[in-house]
Amino acid sequence: MAVWGRVGVQICEVATTMHDQSKKALVGDGSYRGFVDAVLAEVPNAAKPPSRQIPYGYLMYLQNGAQVQKRASEILPGDIVEIVDARFKGHRGLGGYQQHVGTGAEGGEGGGPVLGVVSEFETKKSKVRVFQANQHVGQQTVEAASYRLEDLKSGLVKV
């Protein structure tokens, strides 16, 4: 918790600043990983992974499908989230919704897993709000997205 107070808060603040500035300029290389790497480069105490295969920090939360596999602590602002081939299905308002994120190279938004920085986590609703790269054609900015973890039907969410 002490490390989060020093580093996690700074990561969240830098991600928020980059989200606000992204309307004017490209952040990182426009990819999900490029955005997270650009955020971590701005925080002096943040540990950067030595290679692309090594994850960002310690695994605090792991959910595979509807089942939570690991919960070491609460999800906090500034944590790095990775979403791999995830299908969300639930209800918003009066209607239902379906969402498929973090798919492989054959489809989806930019291909590969979605990486982002947690901006907020609502424990009661099990909803995580994330700053992530916007992979829509011609709009490589930073967007704020939200995911309800209890609506995860398949795929993987790591924090």
N, C-alpha and C positions, 0 to 999 in steps of 0.2 A: 504494500500500500504506500510505503514511503517513496518507492521508486516511481509509482504512478504520479504522486504529487509533484515530483520534480520533472519527469519526462512526459508522462501521458498528457498532462495539461498543456504543455508546450506543443506537443504534436497536434492536439486538437485545435489550438489557437492558430498554428501555421496552416493547417488544412482549411480552416475557416477563412483565413486571409487569402489563400490561394483560390478558394471558391469565389470570393468576391472579386478578385483580380482576373479571373480566367475569362471574363467576357472580352478583355482587351488583348490577351496574349495566350499563347499555347503554354501549358504547364507540363514540364517534363518532355517526353516524346509523344504525348497524346494517348499512350496506352495506360491500362490499369496499373501495371507494375511501374511504369514511368512516373505516374502521379505519386504513388506511395514512396518511391525512391526520392523524388524531388522534395516531398515533405520531410522525410528523414534527413536529407542533406542539410536542411535549414535548422535542424535541432541539434545542437552540439553534443548533448549527452545521449542521444539515441544510438543504439547499436544497429549497425547495418549488417545484413547477412553477407558472408564472404562469397557466396555464389548463388545462382538462381535456383538451385535445388534445395538449399537450406531455407527453412521457413523463417518468418520474421518473429523472433523472440520465442517465449515459452507458450506452449499450447494451454490456454486457460479454459476453453470451451470447445466441445466437439459434438455436433449433432449430425447423425446419419439417418436420413428420412425423418420419421416422426419421433424417433427415439434419441434422447440425449445420452451420449456415450461418456462424456466427461464434463464436469463443471467444477473447476478448481477454485474459482472465485466469480464474483459478479463481472459482467461486461461493463467496462468503463469507457468514457470518452478518451480518445487517443489510441485505443486498441486497434490493431490491424485485423480486418476481417477478410477471409477468403471464402468465396462461394463457388462450388464446383458442381456443374451439371444439376442445378437445383430446380425442382418444380414446386411452385407454391400454388395452392388452391384453397380459396376461402371465400368469405363474404365481406363486401364493403358496402355499407349503407343497405339499400334494398336488394341489390344484385350481387351475383357472385363474380369472382375474378380468377383468372389463371395467369401465371407468370412463369416463364422459363428463362433462367439466367445462368451464366457461367458455362455455356456449352463449348464443345470442342471446335476445332477449326472449320468444320463443315457448315456451321450456321451460328446463329446467335449474334450477340453484339460484340463484334471484334474478335471472336474466337478465344478460347481458353478461359481459365477461371477469372472471376471478378475479384479484384482486390480493392479495398477501400479503407478509409479511416472512420472509425465510429465517432459520430458527433453526439449521439444521445442514445440511451437505452431505457425503455419503459418496462420495468419488471412486471407490472400488473398485466399489460397487454402482450408481453413478450415480443416487443417491437423494437428493432434496431434501426436507427437512422444513420446513414453512411454518406460520406463524401467520396465520390468515385469519378473516374474519368468518364466523360460522355462519349460514347463510341458511335453516335449517329453520324451519317455521312455529312461532311462539311461543317460539323459543329463540335470540333474537338476541344471542348471546354471541360469544366468540372461541374458535376451535377450532384444534387442531394437526392438520395433515394431512400426508401424505407422498406423493410422486410419484416413480416410477422413470422417469427420462428415457429410458432405453433401451427402455422399453415404449411410448413414444409412437408411435402409428401414423399419426395425422393431427392437424392443428391446429398451433398455434404456442405456443412457450414463449420468453418474453423475460425476461432478468435485467439 
